[in-house]
């Protein structure tokens, strides 16, 4: 995975040159390279899906179903909450009143109202959403990545099945990893049993910072282009002198890795993808000023550059209720109205509108994502707690039928009433949209086969 930061830093800015060039464990100056850039050679799989890319719009922490896609205006006040509903572009579909921009785009969106994990813990329900596999055991908070819960993330599986485009990998995660209090990273964010070379690039950054840039895309000042070329020539000379018997698959992989790394620092293509300063100010303002919003804009630039999957994780915001996140155990309504819903509505609608205006929405699947929903009733602190028994998701673009609602919850949005969907079905549908059979064969590091997804494609929305 790509870590472009000092371990003590929370953004990409102000990073030392030495740290900026530590791409995972890559030290380009010393030519010490792992297999991050190893070729992802797979048998050619016929593409039948429409999507070329996927953006995971991740509202981590647990966005509520009641105030978003599945409001219950006829329920008691302690269930429906203080907010009303608004009509949308889709006849008969009403959504929460706090998402007016999104309401105008529902003709491009398919809503799932009966998604279920039956898991009320962030990390284990999140693992199921990211991999399509239930955690063992379920409902275990602060679970960490380790067997038997080492299923590969969606991004890792995409990276396994689809070669990288140009100087960029097939899967990127922004602007940080997902973690519970105490910096316990969720399982299901890496390649797991596929092996580390299929990890999505994890880029810790703050694209909203005016000084934002990815320094690791530049060669170090002490290694000018001529010297970099000399080092490359020296490496080629050393490699050609190696005994042919020792140059098996591992050496070939190493050579390809070196080639890719040199291309990364010597070509401007990757650097241009991360150059948000090239965006018109009106476009940047449309998304919003925050770290998450600008990461969504960066995601659009990355899919334009050929990245197959970009996952944008919601990040915490200090000094705001519930750390500025969607885990609203207290002051739920206040947080929804003051900042969560306005920020979400603005960034999500801007992303869909921007992709559509550029002719990219038809080939880019956008998945509105959370690890679970919130409880039907408010707690004593005015919050809604974790709820994996039913919640809502939304998909747009990439071959998905817009203006569709699939599934229904009961009268309190507490349990599924019809059209139940599990995470494995969502994963299967994403692969279908990308043109891969949901049961496409992957192999772990020991060569053992397993399917990319174990669910069913949600035919009603594709």
Secondary structure as GFF3:
##gff-version 3
##sequence-region A 1 462
A	DSSP	alpha_helix	17	20	.	.	.	ID=ss1
A	DSSP	beta_strand	22	23	.	.	.	ID=ss2
A	DSSP	beta_strand	26	27	.	.	.	ID=ss3
A	DSSP	three_ten_helix	28	30	.	.	.	ID=ss4
A	DSSP	beta_strand	53	58	.	.	.	ID=ss5
A	DSSP	alpha_helix	77	80	.	.	.	ID=ss6
A	DSSP	beta_strand	85	87	.	.	.	ID=ss7
A	DSSP	beta_strand	94	96	.	.	.	ID=ss8
A	DSSP	alpha_helix	100	103	.	.	.	ID=ss9
A	DSSP	three_ten_helix	106	108	.	.	.	ID=ss10
A	DSSP	beta_strand	109	116	.	.	.	ID=ss11
A	DSSP	alpha_helix	122	131	.	.	.	ID=ss12
A	DSSP	alpha_helix	154	161	.	.	.	ID=ss13
A	DSSP	beta_strand	171	174	.	.	.	ID=ss14
A	DSSP	beta_strand	179	180	.	.	.	ID=ss15
A	DSSP	beta_strand	184	185	.	.	.	ID=ss16
A	DSSP	three_ten_helix	192	194	.	.	.	ID=ss17
A	DSSP	three_ten_helix	196	198	.	.	.	ID=ss18
A	DSSP	beta_strand	201	202	.	.	.	ID=ss19
A	DSSP	three_ten_helix	215	217	.	.	.	ID=ss20
A	DSSP	alpha_helix	225	240	.	.	.	ID=ss21
A	DSSP	three_ten_helix	244	246	.	.	.	ID=ss22
A	DSSP	alpha_helix	249	266	.	.	.	ID=ss23
A	DSSP	alpha_helix	269	273	.	.	.	ID=ss24
A	DSSP	three_ten_helix	276	278	.	.	.	ID=ss25
A	DSSP	alpha_helix	281	287	.	.	.	ID=ss26
A	DSSP	alpha_helix	291	304	.	.	.	ID=ss27
A	DSSP	beta_strand	309	313	.	.	.	ID=ss28
A	DSSP	three_ten_helix	321	324	.	.	.	ID=ss29
A	DSSP	alpha_helix	332	335	.	.	.	ID=ss30
A	DSSP	pi_helix	336	340	.	.	.	ID=ss31
A	DSSP	alpha_helix	341	357	.	.	.	ID=ss32
A	DSSP	three_ten_helix	361	363	.	.	.	ID=ss33
A	DSSP	beta_strand	364	369	.	.	.	ID=ss34
A	DSSP	beta_strand	373	374	.	.	.	ID=ss35
A	DSSP	beta_strand	386	387	.	.	.	ID=ss36
A	DSSP	beta_strand	391	396	.	.	.	ID=ss37
A	DSSP	beta_strand	404	406	.	.	.	ID=ss38
A	DSSP	beta_strand	408	409	.	.	.	ID=ss39
A	DSSP	beta_strand	416	418	.	.	.	ID=ss40
A	DSSP	beta_strand	421	422	.	.	.	ID=ss41
A	DSSP	alpha_helix	423	434	.	.	.	ID=ss42
A	DSSP	beta_strand	441	443	.	.	.	ID=ss43
A	DSSP	beta_strand	449	451	.	.	.	ID=ss44
A	DSSP	three_ten_helix	459	461	.	.	.	ID=ss45
###
